[in-house]
Amino acid sequence: MIEDLLPPAAVALEAFDDPPGLRLYPEEAACMARAMECRRREFATTRQLARSGLTRLGLPPAGIPKGERGAPRWPDGVVGSITHCAGYRAAAVARAADLLSIGIDAEPHGPLPPDILEFVATPAERARLAGLAAANPKIAWDRLLFSAKESVYKAWFPLARSFLDFESADVEFDEATATFVARLLVPGPAVAGKELRELTGRFAVRDGLAVTAVALGPCLLPDLLR
């Protein structure tokens, strides 16, 4: 599912359970020393998916420990993103020469818990979500917004090296094209000598999941910078 949302330069793999017997690299095991067993299993699955992605790129497998703010620490020359939720795991990787950043996220497709939307959405977003829900109530647009902002943050962080809260980006969906635009409401990081002002992404809702992805590549820069 994830691979359908990313450009050809990215390799994406997914799993729907945690295969037994997966082993962590030493630097990964150190990150998980105090984690519960279920968390260790999903961590191991996503790392194995990522390593398979590296192999498909023609690169050697490598440990992928947690880095700053818990983000995966990728090998030199690699960008990527990891996501997991109940019954789903995915990883996406690309050569840094081909893509500048990737962000992916998967969530169970269902409404957000009560009172969460006000912390996730700006007033303008809430108004647009109401319109989208009226037009197509089969999609949990609030959950999709949450996922999109998670993908935006994952793509933002390697470039900015700073936190981006939910209200710092305004996301607008286009259902007809299954895409979204995230306009940054705070100063963006410098990319190619200019300020990054927005990120674009794609979404899918199927098989009980809401999935989003953001990929920033050189060909996209002229429209996203100022």
C-alpha positions in Angstrom: 0.0 0.0 0.0 2.8 2.5 1.0 4.7 1.9 -2.3 1.7 3.1 -4.3 2.0 6.5 -2.6 5.7 7.1 -3.2 7.8 7.9 -6.2 9.8 5.2 -8.0 13.0 6.3 -6.4 11.7 4.9 -3.0 11.6 1.3 -2.0 8.7 0.5 0.4 7.9 -2.8 2.1 5.1 -3.8 4.4 4.1 -6.6 6.8 0.9 -7.4 8.6 2.4 -9.3 11.5 5.7 -9.8 13.3 7.5 -12.9 12.0 9.2 -15.0 14.8 13.0 -15.2 15.1 13.9 -11.7 13.9 17.1 -10.5 15.4 18.2 -7.0 16.2 21.6 -5.6 15.4 23.5 -4.7 18.7 23.0 -1.0 18.3 19.2 -1.6 17.8 19.0 -4.0 20.7 20.5 -1.3 23.0 17.7 1.0 22.1 15.1 -1.7 23.0 16.7 -2.9 26.2 13.9 -1.7 28.4 11.0 -2.1 25.9 8.1 -4.5 26.3 8.2 -7.6 24.1 5.5 -6.5 21.8 7.4 -3.2 21.1 10.6 -5.2 20.5 8.8 -7.4 17.9 7.3 -4.5 15.9 10.7 -2.7 16.1 12.5 -5.8 14.8 9.9 -6.2 12.0 10.2 -2.6 10.7 14.0 -2.8 10.9 14.0 -6.0 8.8 11.7 -4.4 6.3 14.1 -1.4 6.1 17.1 -3.7 5.6 15.3 -5.5 2.8 14.7 -2.1 1.3 18.4 -1.3 1.5 19.2 -4.5 -0.2 16.8 -3.7 -3.1 18.6 -0.4 -3.5 21.9 -2.3 -3.9 23.2 -1.3 -0.5 24.5 -3.5 2.3 22.2 -4.2 5.3 22.9 -2.1 8.4 21.7 -1.4 11.9 19.0 1.3 12.1 18.9 2.4 15.8 16.9 5.3 17.2 18.4 8.7 16.9 17.5 12.2 17.9 13.8 12.4 19.1 13.5 8.7 18.4 13.8 9.1 14.6 15.5 6.2 12.8 19.2 6.8 12.2 19.8 5.8 8.6 23.1 4.8 7.1 25.0 7.6 5.3 23.6 8.3 1.9 20.1 7.0 2.8 16.8 8.6 3.7 13.8 6.8 4.9 10.8 6.5 7.2 9.1 3.8 9.3 5.6 3.4 10.6 3.7 0.8 12.6 0.2 0.4 14.0 -2.0 -2.5 15.0 -1.7 -5.2 12.3 0.6 -3.2 10.0 4.3 -2.4 9.7 6.0 -0.5 6.9 9.4 1.0 5.9 10.4 3.1 3.0 14.0 4.0 1.9 15.7 5.8 -0.9 19.2 7.0 -1.8 19.7 10.5 -0.6 20.9 11.5 -4.1 17.4 10.7 -5.4 15.1 12.0 -2.6 15.8 14.6 0.1 13.3 13.2 2.7 10.5 10.7 3.2 7.7 10.5 5.7 5.2 7.7 6.0 2.4 6.9 8.5 -0.3 4.3 8.9 -3.2 4.5 11.3 -6.3 2.3 12.0 -9.1 3.8 9.9 -11.6 5.1 12.4 -12.6 8.4 14.0 -10.1 10.0 16.4 -10.9 9.7 20.1 -13.2 12.4 21.5 -11.5 15.8 22.1 -8.4 14.9 20.2 -9.2 16.8 17.0 -9.0 20.2 18.6 -5.3 19.5 19.4 -4.6 18.2 15.9 -6.5 20.6 13.6 -6.5 24.3 13.1 -9.9 26.0 12.9 -9.5 26.2 9.1 -8.8 22.5 8.9 -11.7 21.6 11.1 -14.0 23.6 8.8 -12.6 21.8 5.7 -12.9 18.4 7.4 -16.6 19.1 8.1 -17.1 19.7 4.4 -15.2 16.6 3.4 -17.1 14.5 5.9 -20.4 15.8 4.6 -19.4 14.9 1.0 -17.9 11.5 1.9 -18.7 10.2 5.4 -17.1 6.8 4.7 -13.7 8.3 5.2 -12.5 9.2 8.8 -11.0 12.5 7.6 -9.9 13.5 11.1 -7.8 10.3 11.4 -6.4 10.9 7.9 -5.4 14.4 9.0 -3.6 13.0 12.0 -1.8 10.6 9.7 -0.9 13.3 7.2 0.6 15.5 9.9 2.6 12.6 11.2 4.0 12.0 7.7 4.7 15.7 7.3 6.7 15.8 10.6 8.7 12.7 9.6 9.7 14.3 6.3 10.3 17.7 8.0 12.5 16.6 10.9 15.6 15.4 9.0 15.7 18.7 7.2 14.9 21.0 10.1 16.2 19.0 13.0 13.5 20.6 15.1 10.0 19.7 16.4 6.9 20.6 14.4 3.7 20.6 16.3 0.3 19.8 14.9 -0.8 23.4 14.6 2.4 24.4 12.7 1.2 23.1 9.4 -2.1 23.5 7.6 -3.2 20.5 5.6 -5.7 20.5 2.8 -6.9 17.3 1.1 -7.9 16.8 -2.5 -10.1 13.7 -2.5 -10.3 13.6 -6.3 -6.5 13.1 -6.7 -5.9 11.5 -3.2 -3.3 14.1 -2.5 -2.7 16.7 0.2 -0.7 19.9 0.6 0.8 20.9 4.0 1.5 24.6 4.2 4.0 25.4 6.9 2.9 28.1 9.4 6.3 28.4 10.9 9.6 29.2 9.1 10.8 26.2 7.1 14.3 24.8 6.9 16.6 26.0 4.1 16.7 23.6 1.2 18.9 24.4 -1.8 19.4 27.9 -0.3 15.8 28.7 -0.1 13.1 28.3 2.6 10.9 25.3 2.3 7.3 26.5 2.5 5.1 23.5 2.0 5.2 19.7 1.6 2.9 17.6 -0.6 1.7 14.0 0.0 -0.6 11.3 -1.1 -3.1 9.2 0.9 -5.0 5.9 0.7 -7.8 4.4 2.8 -8.4 0.7 2.4 -8.2 -2.6 4.3 -9.0 -0.8 7.6 -6.1 1.5 7.3 -5.5 5.2 6.7 -2.1 5.6 5.1 -0.2 8.8 4.1 3.2 9.5 2.5 5.3 12.5 1.8 8.4 12.5 -0.4 10.6 15.5 -1.2 12.7 15.2 -4.3 14.8 17.6 -6.4 12.1 17.8 -9.1 9.6 19.1 -6.6 11.8 21.9 -5.2 10.9 24.8 -7.4 7.2 24.8 -6.4 7.8 24.2 -2.7 10.5 26.8 -2.0 10.5 30.5 -1.8 
